[in-house]
Amino acid sequence: MTTYSEEDFADSRFTHGERVRVLLRHPTYGHVMGEAEGTCAARERDVEFETPDGQMRTKTLVWLKNMSGYKKPHPNLPDQTKEVEEAWFAEEALRKMEADPLDGVSFN
């Protein structure tokens, strides 16, 4: 079982247990569709993944718990959404709760 701690955030601008905002972007076009909030629970650097167009990328991911305002399509009910309380996000999508120097900056 993998465990996470404050050391995971040693080189991050966020801290373990910090409440943050997360920008919710359109999966294809990348524009911001909304925001949610969550608490930083874990962080993993250099996670490799494949984009929908088949390119390989590497990002730092942060696991947010105790989320509010994040809904995903319901897996069993068409046209319905389901509240999600925890999920992994790219660290670049996170923002400080108050004004953040990266507000208005896009990494797409």
C-alpha positions in Angstrom: 0.0 0.0 0.0 1.4 3.4 -1.0 1.4 6.1 1.7 1.6 9.8 1.2 3.0 12.5 3.5 4.1 16.2 3.7 7.4 15.2 2.1 5.6 14.6 -1.2 5.0 18.3 -1.3 8.6 19.4 -0.5 9.2 21.0 -3.9 5.5 22.1 -4.5 3.9 25.5 -3.9 1.1 23.6 -2.2 1.3 21.7 1.1 -0.2 18.5 2.4 -3.6 19.2 3.8 -4.0 22.6 2.1 -7.4 23.5 0.8 -7.2 24.6 -2.9 -9.3 25.5 -5.9 -9.0 23.3 -9.0 -9.8 24.6 -12.5 -12.1 22.2 -14.4 -11.2 22.2 -18.0 -12.9 20.9 -21.1 -11.2 17.5 -21.9 -10.8 18.3 -25.6 -10.6 22.0 -26.0 -9.0 23.0 -22.7 -11.0 26.0 -21.7 -12.0 26.4 -18.1 -15.6 25.2 -17.5 -15.7 25.8 -13.7 -13.9 25.4 -10.4 -14.1 23.0 -7.5 -12.4 22.8 -4.1 -10.4 20.0 -2.4 -7.8 19.3 0.1 -4.3 18.2 -1.0 -3.8 14.6 0.1 -1.0 13.2 -2.1 1.3 14.2 -4.9 3.2 12.1 -7.5 5.8 13.6 -9.9 6.5 12.4 -13.4 3.3 10.4 -14.0 3.2 9.4 -17.7 -0.1 9.2 -19.5 -1.5 9.1 -23.1 -3.5 12.0 -24.5 -6.7 11.3 -26.5 -4.7 12.0 -29.7 -2.1 9.3 -28.8 0.7 11.5 -27.5 2.6 10.6 -24.4 3.0 13.3 -21.7 4.3 13.5 -18.2 2.8 15.6 -15.4 2.8 16.0 -11.7 -0.5 14.9 -10.2 -2.1 15.9 -6.9 -4.8 13.8 -5.2 -7.6 16.0 -3.8 -9.9 14.7 -1.1 -13.0 16.2 0.6 -13.9 17.9 -2.7 -16.9 20.1 -3.3 -18.3 21.3 -6.6 -16.9 18.5 -8.7 -19.4 16.4 -10.7 -18.7 13.8 -13.4 -21.0 12.1 -15.8 -22.8 9.3 -14.0 -21.4 5.9 -15.1 -24.8 4.2 -15.2 -27.4 7.0 -15.8 -27.2 8.9 -19.2 -27.5 12.7 -18.9 -26.9 12.5 -15.1 -24.0 13.6 -13.1 -22.5 12.2 -9.9 -20.8 14.2 -7.1 -17.1 13.2 -6.8 -15.4 13.6 -3.4 -11.8 12.7 -4.4 -9.8 12.7 -7.7 -6.3 13.2 -9.2 -5.6 16.5 -11.0 -2.6 17.9 -12.8 -0.8 20.2 -10.3 -0.9 23.0 -12.8 -4.7 23.1 -12.5 -4.5 23.9 -8.8 -4.8 27.4 -7.4 -4.5 28.9 -4.0 -7.9 29.6 -2.3 -7.3 33.4 -2.3 -5.9 35.3 -5.2 -3.3 33.2 -7.0 -0.5 34.5 -9.2 -1.5 31.9 -11.8 -5.1 33.0 -12.1 -5.8 33.7 -15.8 -2.7 31.7 -17.0 -3.3 28.7 -19.3 -0.9 25.8 -19.7 -2.7 24.3 -22.7 
